[in-house]
């Protein structure tokens, strides 16, 4: 599988560990940066990751920052992306199974290396269930802000 990975400076070390681990698992890795722990802005790397996955240049994506929150918001600005912030494997699996997530986000200050690997494994090995979830997932890429009955 071709996997894009990006982070900010706070998650640079976790990104390096995960990219090497994923490559060791036989995946083709697209490391979108950064290349050091020098301060960078997470939206820039989140947008780069989202565009790479949306263009089909990667099958899935892994987004990392200090908390995972900021970069997940940036990645989700692209309507072709469904990024889930996860911290344990059940959320990672359900993000795939129910939401057809194509990117997961994690926080380097909150998620250790071993837990991150378990989350990524669940994310990469779980299939989208389709069925009743498909119409809901379609709505995520085509939002309509209509009033709902009270």
Secondary structure in CASP SS format (residue, H / E / C, confidence):
PFRMAT SS
TARGET T0000
AUTHOR 0000-0000-0000
METHOD secondary structure of the structure
MODEL  1
X C 1.00
X E 1.00
X E 1.00
X E 1.00
X E 1.00
X E 1.00
X E 1.00
X C 1.00
X H 1.00
X H 1.00
X H 1.00
X H 1.00
X H 1.00
X H 1.00
X H 1.00
X H 1.00
X H 1.00
X H 1.00
X H 1.00
X H 1.00
X H 1.00
X H 1.00
X H 1.00
X H 1.00
X C 1.00
X C 1.00
X C 1.00
X E 1.00
X E 1.00
X E 1.00
X E 1.00
X C 1.00
X C 1.00
X C 1.00
X C 1.00
X C 1.00
X C 1.00
X C 1.00
X C 1.00
X C 1.00
X C 1.00
X H 1.00
X H 1.00
X H 1.00
X H 1.00
X H 1.00
X H 1.00
X H 1.00
X H 1.00
X H 1.00
X H 1.00
X H 1.00
X H 1.00
X H 1.00
X C 1.00
X C 1.00
X C 1.00
X C 1.00
X C 1.00
X E 1.00
X E 1.00
X E 1.00
X E 1.00
X E 1.00
X E 1.00
X C 1.00
X C 1.00
X C 1.00
X H 1.00
X H 1.00
X H 1.00
X H 1.00
X H 1.00
X H 1.00
X H 1.00
X C 1.00
X C 1.00
X C 1.00
X C 1.00
X C 1.00
X C 1.00
X C 1.00
X E 1.00
X E 1.00
X E 1.00
X C 1.00
X C 1.00
X C 1.00
X H 1.00
X H 1.00
X H 1.00
X H 1.00
X H 1.00
X H 1.00
X H 1.00
X H 1.00
X H 1.00
X H 1.00
X H 1.00
X C 1.00
X C 1.00
X C 1.00
X E 1.00
X E 1.00
X E 1.00
X E 1.00
X E 1.00
X C 1.00
X C 1.00
X C 1.00
X C 1.00
X C 1.00
X H 1.00
X H 1.00
X H 1.00
X H 1.00
X H 1.00
X H 1.00
X H 1.00
X H 1.00
X H 1.00
X H 1.00
X H 1.00
X H 1.00
X H 1.00
X C 1.00
X C 1.00
X C 1.00
X C 1.00
X C 1.00
X C 1.00
X H 1.00
X H 1.00
X H 1.00
X H 1.00
X H 1.00
X H 1.00
X H 1.00
X H 1.00
X H 1.00
X H 1.00
X C 1.00
X C 1.00
X C 1.00
X C 1.00
X C 1.00
X C 1.00
X C 1.00
X C 1.00
X C 1.00
END
